[in-house]
Amino acid sequence: MATPIHPKTADQAPVAHATQDSTAIIQVIERAALNPEVDIDKMERLLQMQERVLDRQALMAYSAAMAAMQTELPSIAERGKTNNGHYATLEDIVDTVRPIMKKHGFAVSFRIQTQERGIQVTGVLMHQDGHREETSMLLPADTSGSKNAVQAFGSSTSYGKRYVLCALLNITTRGQDDNGHAAAPVKLVTPFQAGQIRQLIVACPQATQEWFVGKYGEPEQVPRSDFDRLRASLQKRALTNRQRH
């Protein structure tokens, strides 16, 4: 079962140099295909090379669009209410992010799978240039409040969609009424910590650098709560990259 949130055609133009590179490779392959003496193995390698180039271009476009979109995504008000507190409803999240996603060429869909251990909700974030990322969450059926089986399934599904969508887009939520006080800002890394991250990023593979830009933008924008985990991950990737070279 999949539930899409599709944007209309985005207003952004494709990255010019990426399109030119792709066209050049396609032309090389077409010329090789017209040559009766072409080596089939060489043709296969050319096709694989084209696929890698296209995948890389799609990832770069995804990362750039994600970085731009992150600056526009607001914190969502928690208007839903349960006995345990407040939460941002799926409807409020979707209504807020849909036009922003459309602007930057993104769409999201959900896959729902019933398993023995519960209900698995998978969110898939797709970009118009072809790259996609996904995350999953396994939930037990929500039987609180004397729900029947259908209601329990629907409640868990809605809960899962909220959380995987927030995870994919790095969305934060806030209390609806803060009595005139702004919600506490997220504490960011110190300048020294940002410098450490910057040095590690330079030593990492290009794919890791592009992922970082898509998630955080700049080292100074990394939440302090992410620092230790991120530094450990980057150190590992940087070490692996050095060993390969």
Phi and psi restraints in degrees (value plus and minus 20) as a CYANA .aco file:
   2 ALA   PHI    -150.1  -110.1
   2 ALA   PSI     118.1   158.1
   3 THR   PHI    -142.1  -102.1
   3 THR   PSI      89.8   129.8
   4 PRO   PHI    -111.0   -71.0
   4 PRO   PSI     131.4   171.4
   5 ILE   PHI    -144.1  -104.1
   5 ILE   PSI      75.8   115.8
   6 HIS   PHI    -120.0   -80.0
   6 HIS   PSI     117.0   157.0
   7 PRO   PHI    -106.1   -66.1
   7 PRO   PSI     138.8   178.8
   8 LYS   PHI     -95.2   -55.2
   8 LYS   PSI     158.7   198.7
   9 THR   PHI     -75.8   -35.8
   9 THR   PSI     107.5   147.5
  10 ALA   PHI     -91.9   -51.9
  10 ALA   PSI     135.1   175.1
  11 ASP   PHI    -101.6   -61.6
  11 ASP   PSI     -32.9     7.1
  12 GLN   PHI     -90.5   -50.5
  12 GLN   PSI     122.3   162.3
  13 ALA   PHI    -105.7   -65.7
  13 ALA   PSI     127.7   167.7
  14 PRO   PHI     -81.7   -41.7
  14 PRO   PSI     136.7   176.7
  15 VAL   PHI     -87.3   -47.3
  15 VAL   PSI     104.2   144.2
  16 ALA   PHI     -81.9   -41.9
  16 ALA   PSI     -68.3   -28.3
  17 HIS   PHI     -87.8   -47.8
  17 HIS   PSI     -51.4   -11.4
  18 ALA   PHI     -84.8   -44.8
  18 ALA   PSI     -62.4   -22.4
  19 THR   PHI     -85.0   -45.0
  19 THR   PSI     -60.4   -20.4
  20 GLN   PHI     -84.1   -44.1
  20 GLN   PSI     -62.9   -22.9
  21 ASP   PHI     -82.2   -42.2
  21 ASP   PSI     -63.9   -23.9
  22 SER   PHI     -82.9   -42.9
  22 SER   PSI     -63.6   -23.6
  23 THR   PHI     -82.5   -42.5
  23 THR   PSI     -60.5   -20.5
  24 ALA   PHI     -82.6   -42.6
  24 ALA   PSI     -62.9   -22.9
  25 ILE   PHI     -86.8   -46.8
  25 ILE   PSI     -61.2   -21.2
  26 ILE   PHI     -80.9   -40.9
  26 ILE   PSI     -60.2   -20.2
  27 GLN   PHI     -84.4   -44.4
  27 GLN   PSI     -58.7   -18.7
  28 VAL   PHI     -82.3   -42.3
  28 VAL   PSI     -63.8   -23.8
  29 ILE   PHI     -85.5   -45.5
  29 ILE   PSI     -60.5   -20.5
  30 GLU   PHI     -82.9   -42.9
  30 GLU   PSI     -61.2   -21.2
  31 ARG   PHI     -85.6   -45.6
  31 ARG   PSI     -59.1   -19.1
  32 ALA   PHI     -85.5   -45.5
  32 ALA   PSI     -57.6   -17.6
  33 ALA   PHI     -86.9   -46.9
  33 ALA   PSI     -49.0    -9.0
  34 LEU   PHI    -100.5   -60.5
  34 LEU   PSI     -31.1     8.9
  35 ASN   PHI    -109.1   -69.1
  35 ASN   PSI      95.2   135.2
  36 PRO   PHI     -85.6   -45.6
  36 PRO   PSI     -37.1     2.9
  37 GLU   PHI    -115.1   -75.1
  37 GLU   PSI     -13.6    26.4
  38 VAL   PHI     -85.3   -45.3
  38 VAL   PSI     122.1   162.1
  39 ASP   PHI     -99.6   -59.6
  39 ASP   PSI     106.7   146.7
  40 ILE   PHI     -82.1   -42.1
  40 ILE   PSI     -60.5   -20.5
  41 ASP   PHI     -82.3   -42.3
  41 ASP   PSI     -59.5   -19.5
  42 LYS   PHI     -85.0   -45.0
  42 LYS   PSI     -60.0   -20.0
  43 MET   PHI     -80.2   -40.2
  43 MET   PSI     -62.6   -22.6
  44 GLU   PHI     -83.2   -43.2
  44 GLU   PSI     -60.1   -20.1
  45 ARG   PHI     -85.5   -45.5
  45 ARG   PSI     -57.0   -17.0
  46 LEU   PHI     -83.7   -43.7
  46 LEU   PSI     -61.8   -21.8
  47 LEU   PHI     -84.3   -44.3
  47 LEU   PSI     -59.9   -19.9
  48 GLN   PHI     -85.4   -45.4
  48 GLN   PSI     -58.1   -18.1
  49 MET   PHI     -84.4   -44.4
  49 MET   PSI     -61.9   -21.9
  50 GLN   PHI     -81.0   -41.0
  50 GLN   PSI     -62.8   -22.8
  51 GLU   PHI     -82.7   -42.7
  51 GLU   PSI     -61.2   -21.2
  52 ARG   PHI     -85.0   -45.0
  52 ARG   PSI     -61.2   -21.2
  53 VAL   PHI     -84.0   -44.0
  53 VAL   PSI     -64.6   -24.6
  54 LEU   PHI     -83.8   -43.8
  54 LEU   PSI     -60.9   -20.9
  55 ASP   PHI     -83.2   -43.2
  55 ASP   PSI     -61.6   -21.6
  56 ARG   PHI     -85.0   -45.0
  56 ARG   PSI     -62.4   -22.4
  57 GLN   PHI     -84.2   -44.2
  57 GLN   PSI     -60.0   -20.0
  58 ALA   PHI     -84.2   -44.2
  58 ALA   PSI     -59.8   -19.8
  59 LEU   PHI     -85.3   -45.3
  59 LEU   PSI     -61.5   -21.5
  60 MET   PHI     -83.2   -43.2
  60 MET   PSI     -62.3   -22.3
  61 ALA   PHI     -85.6   -45.6
  61 ALA   PSI     -60.7   -20.7
  62 TYR   PHI     -80.5   -40.5
  62 TYR   PSI     -67.6   -27.6
  63 SER   PHI     -82.8   -42.8
  63 SER   PSI     -63.4   -23.4
  64 ALA   PHI     -85.1   -45.1
  64 ALA   PSI     -62.7   -22.7
  65 ALA   PHI     -87.5   -47.5
  65 ALA   PSI     -58.9   -18.9
  66 MET   PHI     -84.2   -44.2
  66 MET   PSI     -63.1   -23.1
  67 ALA   PHI     -80.6   -40.6
  67 ALA   PSI     -61.5   -21.5
  68 ALA   PHI     -88.2   -48.2
  68 ALA   PSI     -60.4   -20.4
  69 MET   PHI     -87.5   -47.5
  69 MET   PSI     -55.1   -15.1
  70 GLN   PHI     -78.5   -38.5
  70 GLN   PSI     -52.8   -12.8
  71 THR   PHI     -91.8   -51.8
  71 THR   PSI     -34.2     5.8
  72 GLU   PHI    -127.5   -87.5
  72 GLU   PSI     -31.8     8.2
  73 LEU   PHI     -97.3   -57.3
  73 LEU   PSI     101.2   141.2
  74 PRO   PHI    -105.9   -65.9
  74 PRO   PSI     150.5   190.5
  75 SER   PHI     -97.4   -57.4
  75 SER   PSI     116.6   156.6
  76 ILE   PHI    -112.9   -72.9
  76 ILE   PSI     112.4   152.4
  77 ALA   PHI     -87.8   -47.8
  77 ALA   PSI     119.4   159.4
  78 GLU   PHI    -109.6   -69.6
  78 GLU   PSI      70.8   110.8
  79 ARG   PHI    -118.0   -78.0
  79 ARG   PSI     -35.2     4.8
  80 GLY   PHI     -97.8   -57.8
  80 GLY   PSI     133.1   173.1
  81 LYS   PHI    -157.8  -117.8
  81 LYS   PSI     115.3   155.3
  82 THR   PHI    -150.0  -110.0
  82 THR   PSI     159.0   199.0
  83 ASN   PHI     -85.1   -45.1
  83 ASN   PSI     -43.2    -3.2
  84 ASN   PHI    -115.7   -75.7
  84 ASN   PSI     -21.7    18.3
  85 GLY   PHI     122.4   162.4
  85 GLY   PSI    -178.5  -138.5
  86 HIS   PHI    -131.5   -91.5
  86 HIS   PSI     140.1   180.1
  87 TYR   PHI    -172.9  -132.9
  87 TYR   PSI     138.4   178.4
  88 ALA   PHI    -102.0   -62.0
  88 ALA   PSI     107.1   147.1
  89 THR   PHI     -94.4   -54.4
  89 THR   PSI     135.2   175.2
  90 LEU   PHI     -80.2   -40.2
  90 LEU   PSI     -59.4   -19.4
  91 GLU   PHI     -82.0   -42.0
  91 GLU   PSI     -64.0   -24.0
  92 ASP   PHI     -85.0   -45.0
  92 ASP   PSI     -60.3   -20.3
  93 ILE   PHI     -83.7   -43.7
  93 ILE   PSI     -68.7   -28.7
  94 VAL   PHI     -83.6   -43.6
  94 VAL   PSI     -65.9   -25.9
  95 ASP   PHI     -80.9   -40.9
  95 ASP   PSI     -53.0   -13.0
  96 THR   PHI     -96.6   -56.6
  96 THR   PSI     -64.1   -24.1
  97 VAL   PHI    -107.6   -67.6
  97 VAL   PSI     -40.8    -0.8
  98 ARG   PHI     -75.3   -35.3
  98 ARG   PSI     -72.1   -32.1
  99 PRO   PHI     -85.9   -45.9
  99 PRO   PSI     -49.7    -9.7
 100 ILE   PHI     -92.3   -52.3
 100 ILE   PSI     -61.1   -21.1
 101 MET   PHI     -82.2   -42.2
 101 MET   PSI     -63.4   -23.4
 102 LYS   PHI     -77.9   -37.9
 102 LYS   PSI     -63.7   -23.7
 103 LYS   PHI     -79.9   -39.9
 103 LYS   PSI     -56.4   -16.4
 104 HIS   PHI    -122.2   -82.2
 104 HIS   PSI     -10.3    29.7
 105 GLY   PHI      60.4   100.4
 105 GLY   PSI       8.2    48.2
 106 PHE   PHI    -128.5   -88.5
 106 PHE   PSI     135.3   175.3
 107 ALA   PHI    -164.0  -124.0
 107 ALA   PSI     135.6   175.6
 108 VAL   PHI    -153.2  -113.2
 108 VAL   PSI     123.4   163.4
 109 SER   PHI    -155.0  -115.0
 109 SER   PSI     142.9   182.9
 110 PHE   PHI    -145.8  -105.8
 110 PHE   PSI     121.5   161.5
 111 ARG   PHI    -134.1   -94.1
 111 ARG   PSI     110.6   150.6
 112 ILE   PHI    -134.5   -94.5
 112 ILE   PSI     104.3   144.3
 113 GLN   PHI    -148.0  -108.0
 113 GLN   PSI     111.1   151.1
 114 THR   PHI    -110.4   -70.4
 114 THR   PSI     103.7   143.7
 115 GLN   PHI    -142.5  -102.5
 115 GLN   PSI     151.6   191.6
 116 GLU   PHI     -82.2   -42.2
 116 GLU   PSI     -56.0   -16.0
 117 ARG   PHI    -106.2   -66.2
 117 ARG   PSI     -25.8    14.2
 118 GLY   PHI     129.8   169.8
 118 GLY   PSI    -169.5  -129.5
 119 ILE   PHI    -135.1   -95.1
 119 ILE   PSI     103.6   143.6
 120 GLN   PHI    -120.2   -80.2
 120 GLN   PSI     104.0   144.0
 121 VAL   PHI    -130.1   -90.1
 121 VAL   PSI     102.2   142.2
 122 THR   PHI    -136.1   -96.1
 122 THR   PSI     106.2   146.2
 123 GLY   PHI    -122.6   -82.6
 123 GLY   PSI     115.2   155.2
 124 VAL   PHI    -140.9  -100.9
 124 VAL   PSI      95.9   135.9
 125 LEU   PHI    -118.3   -78.3
 125 LEU   PSI      98.2   138.2
 126 MET   PHI    -134.0   -94.0
 126 MET   PSI     122.0   162.0
 127 HIS   PHI    -130.0   -90.0
 127 HIS   PSI     132.1   172.1
 128 GLN   PHI     -81.6   -41.6
 128 GLN   PSI     -42.1    -2.1
 129 ASP   PHI    -108.5   -68.5
 129 ASP   PSI     -18.0    22.0
 130 GLY   PHI      94.6   134.6
 130 GLY   PSI     -40.9    -0.9
 131 HIS   PHI     -99.6   -59.6
 131 HIS   PSI     129.7   169.7
 132 ARG   PHI    -164.6  -124.6
 132 ARG   PSI     132.7   172.7
 133 GLU   PHI    -149.7  -109.7
 133 GLU   PSI     131.5   171.5
 134 GLU   PHI    -163.3  -123.3
 134 GLU   PSI     137.1   177.1
 135 THR   PHI    -165.2  -125.2
 135 THR   PSI     131.3   171.3
 136 SER   PHI    -146.7  -106.7
 136 SER   PSI     137.3   177.3
 137 MET   PHI    -162.9  -122.9
 137 MET   PSI     108.4   148.4
 138 LEU   PHI    -121.6   -81.6
 138 LEU   PSI     104.6   144.6
 139 LEU   PHI    -146.4  -106.4
 139 LEU   PSI     125.5   165.5
 140 PRO   PHI     -95.6   -55.6
 140 PRO   PSI     139.1   179.1
 141 ALA   PHI     -84.8   -44.8
 141 ALA   PSI     112.8   152.8
 142 ASP   PHI    -101.7   -61.7
 142 ASP   PSI      79.1   119.1
 143 THR   PHI    -120.2   -80.2
 143 THR   PSI      -7.1    32.9
 144 SER   PHI     -86.8   -46.8
 144 SER   PSI     132.4   172.4
 145 GLY   PHI      49.1    89.1
 145 GLY   PSI       8.1    48.1
 146 SER   PHI      39.4    79.4
 146 SER   PSI      19.5    59.5
 147 LYS   PHI     -93.0   -53.0
 147 LYS   PSI     125.9   165.9
 148 ASN   PHI    -101.4   -61.4
 148 ASN   PSI     159.2   199.2
 149 ALA   PHI     -80.9   -40.9
 149 ALA   PSI     -61.5   -21.5
 150 VAL   PHI     -87.0   -47.0
 150 VAL   PSI     -63.8   -23.8
 151 GLN   PHI     -85.0   -45.0
 151 GLN   PSI     -58.4   -18.4
 152 ALA   PHI     -83.8   -43.8
 152 ALA   PSI     -61.3   -21.3
 153 PHE   PHI     -83.0   -43.0
 153 PHE   PSI     -66.8   -26.8
 154 GLY   PHI     -83.9   -43.9
 154 GLY   PSI     -59.8   -19.8
 155 SER   PHI     -85.9   -45.9
 155 SER   PSI     -64.8   -24.8
 156 SER   PHI     -86.0   -46.0
 156 SER   PSI     -58.4   -18.4
 157 THR   PHI     -83.2   -43.2
 157 THR   PSI     -66.1   -26.1
 158 SER   PHI     -82.4   -42.4
 158 SER   PSI     -62.6   -22.6
 159 TYR   PHI     -79.9   -39.9
 159 TYR   PSI     -67.1   -27.1
 160 GLY   PHI     -83.2   -43.2
 160 GLY   PSI     -61.7   -21.7
 161 LYS   PHI     -80.9   -40.9
 161 LYS   PSI     -62.7   -22.7
 162 ARG   PHI     -77.9   -37.9
 162 ARG   PSI     -67.6   -27.6
 163 TYR   PHI     -95.0   -55.0
 163 TYR   PSI     -58.6   -18.6
 164 VAL   PHI     -91.3   -51.3
 164 VAL   PSI     -53.7   -13.7
 165 LEU   PHI     -86.4   -46.4
 165 LEU   PSI     -63.1   -23.1
 166 CYS   PHI     -84.0   -44.0
 166 CYS   PSI     -56.2   -16.2
 167 ALA   PHI     -88.8   -48.8
 167 ALA   PSI     -62.5   -22.5
 168 LEU   PHI     -84.9   -44.9
 168 LEU   PSI     -57.5   -17.5
 169 LEU   PHI    -120.7   -80.7
 169 LEU   PSI     -19.6    20.4
 170 ASN   PHI      36.8    76.8
 170 ASN   PSI      26.7    66.7
 171 ILE   PHI    -106.6   -66.6
 171 ILE   PSI     120.3   160.3
 172 THR   PHI    -130.5   -90.5
 172 THR   PSI     136.6   176.6
 173 THR   PHI    -141.9  -101.9
 173 THR   PSI     141.5   181.5
 174 ARG   PHI    -165.6  -125.6
 174 ARG   PSI     140.2   180.2
 175 GLY   PHI     -83.3   -43.3
 175 GLY   PSI     122.8   162.8
 176 GLN   PHI     -85.9   -45.9
 176 GLN   PSI     -58.6   -18.6
 177 ASP   PHI    -144.0  -104.0
 177 ASP   PSI      92.7   132.7
 178 ASP   PHI    -129.6   -89.6
 178 ASP   PSI       1.8    41.8
 179 ASN   PHI      35.9    75.9
 179 ASN   PSI      18.3    58.3
 180 GLY   PHI      66.5   106.5
 180 GLY   PSI     -21.2    18.8
 181 HIS   PHI    -124.7   -84.7
 181 HIS   PSI     114.6   154.6
 182 ALA   PHI     -87.3   -47.3
 182 ALA   PSI     129.0   169.0
 183 ALA   PHI     -82.2   -42.2
 183 ALA   PSI     124.5   164.5
 184 ALA   PHI     -80.2   -40.2
 184 ALA   PSI     108.6   148.6
 185 PRO   PHI     -89.7   -49.7
 185 PRO   PSI     135.0   175.0
 186 VAL   PHI     -90.8   -50.8
 186 VAL   PSI     111.0   151.0
 187 LYS   PHI     -95.8   -55.8
 187 LYS   PSI     106.8   146.8
 188 LEU   PHI    -117.9   -77.9
 188 LEU   PSI     147.4   187.4
 189 VAL   PHI     -83.1   -43.1
 189 VAL   PSI     136.9   176.9
 190 THR   PHI     -94.7   -54.7
 190 THR   PSI     143.0   183.0
 191 PRO   PHI     -75.9   -35.9
 191 PRO   PSI     -57.9   -17.9
 192 PHE   PHI     -84.5   -44.5
 192 PHE   PSI     -64.1   -24.1
 193 GLN   PHI     -84.3   -44.3
 193 GLN   PSI     -59.6   -19.6
 194 ALA   PHI     -81.1   -41.1
 194 ALA   PSI     -58.5   -18.5
 195 GLY   PHI     -84.2   -44.2
 195 GLY   PSI     -58.9   -18.9
 196 GLN   PHI     -81.9   -41.9
 196 GLN   PSI     -64.7   -24.7
 197 ILE   PHI     -82.6   -42.6
 197 ILE   PSI     -62.8   -22.8
 198 ARG   PHI     -81.1   -41.1
 198 ARG   PSI     -62.0   -22.0
 199 GLN   PHI     -84.6   -44.6
 199 GLN   PSI     -59.5   -19.5
 200 LEU   PHI     -88.7   -48.7
 200 LEU   PSI     -60.5   -20.5
 201 ILE   PHI     -79.7   -39.7
 201 ILE   PSI     -62.2   -22.2
 202 VAL   PHI     -80.2   -40.2
 202 VAL   PSI     -51.6   -11.6
 203 ALA   PHI    -106.4   -66.4
 203 ALA   PSI     -24.3    15.7
 204 CYS   PHI    -109.8   -69.8
 204 CYS   PSI     142.8   182.8
 205 PRO   PHI     -81.3   -41.3
 205 PRO   PSI     138.7   178.7
 206 GLN   PHI     -78.3   -38.3
 206 GLN   PSI     -59.1   -19.1
 207 ALA   PHI     -82.1   -42.1
 207 ALA   PSI     -58.1   -18.1
 208 THR   PHI     -87.4   -47.4
 208 THR   PSI     -59.9   -19.9
 209 GLN   PHI     -82.0   -42.0
 209 GLN   PSI     -61.6   -21.6
 210 GLU   PHI     -87.8   -47.8
 210 GLU   PSI     -58.5   -18.5
 211 TRP   PHI     -80.7   -40.7
 211 TRP   PSI     -63.3   -23.3
 212 PHE   PHI     -81.9   -41.9
 212 PHE   PSI     -64.4   -24.4
 213 VAL   PHI     -81.0   -41.0
 213 VAL   PSI     -61.1   -21.1
 214 GLY   PHI     -85.3   -45.3
 214 GLY   PSI     -53.9   -13.9
 215 LYS   PHI    -108.2   -68.2
 215 LYS   PSI     -63.4   -23.4
 216 TYR   PHI    -135.8   -95.8
 216 TYR   PSI     -47.1    -7.1
 217 GLY   PHI      67.9   107.9
 217 GLY   PSI     -96.9   -56.9
 218 GLU   PHI    -147.4  -107.4
 218 GLU   PSI     134.4   174.4
 219 PRO   PHI     -77.1   -37.1
 219 PRO   PSI     -53.1   -13.1
 220 GLU   PHI     -87.3   -47.3
 220 GLU   PSI     -35.0     5.0
 221 GLN   PHI    -115.7   -75.7
 221 GLN   PSI     -14.8    25.2
 222 VAL   PHI     -95.5   -55.5
 222 VAL   PSI     107.0   147.0
 223 PRO   PHI     -80.8   -40.8
 223 PRO   PSI     122.0   162.0
 224 ARG   PHI     -80.8   -40.8
 224 ARG   PSI     -51.5   -11.5
 225 SER   PHI     -87.3   -47.3
 225 SER   PSI     -40.1    -0.1
 226 ASP   PHI    -110.1   -70.1
 226 ASP   PSI     -29.8    10.2
 227 PHE   PHI     -80.8   -40.8
 227 PHE   PSI     -73.3   -33.3
 228 ASP   PHI     -80.4   -40.4
 228 ASP   PSI     -66.8   -26.8
 229 ARG   PHI     -84.5   -44.5
 229 ARG   PSI     -62.7   -22.7
 230 LEU   PHI     -86.1   -46.1
 230 LEU   PSI     -63.7   -23.7
 231 ARG   PHI     -80.9   -40.9
 231 ARG   PSI     -63.5   -23.5
 232 ALA   PHI     -81.9   -41.9
 232 ALA   PSI     -61.5   -21.5
 233 SER   PHI     -86.1   -46.1
 233 SER   PSI     -63.7   -23.7
 234 LEU   PHI     -87.6   -47.6
 234 LEU   PSI     -57.3   -17.3
 235 GLN   PHI     -81.2   -41.2
 235 GLN   PSI     -61.5   -21.5
 236 LYS   PHI     -84.9   -44.9
 236 LYS   PSI     -64.7   -24.7
 237 ARG   PHI     -88.0   -48.0
 237 ARG   PSI     -58.2   -18.2
 238 ALA   PHI     -85.4   -45.4
 238 ALA   PSI     -60.7   -20.7
 239 LEU   PHI     -83.5   -43.5
 239 LEU   PSI     -64.9   -24.9
 240 THR   PHI     -81.2   -41.2
 240 THR   PSI     -60.1   -20.1
 241 ASN   PHI     -85.2   -45.2
 241 ASN   PSI     -60.1   -20.1
 242 ARG   PHI     -86.6   -46.6
 242 ARG   PSI     -58.7   -18.7
 243 GLN   PHI     -85.2   -45.2
 243 GLN   PSI     -52.9   -12.9
 244 ARG   PHI     -91.0   -51.0
 244 ARG   PSI     -44.8    -4.8
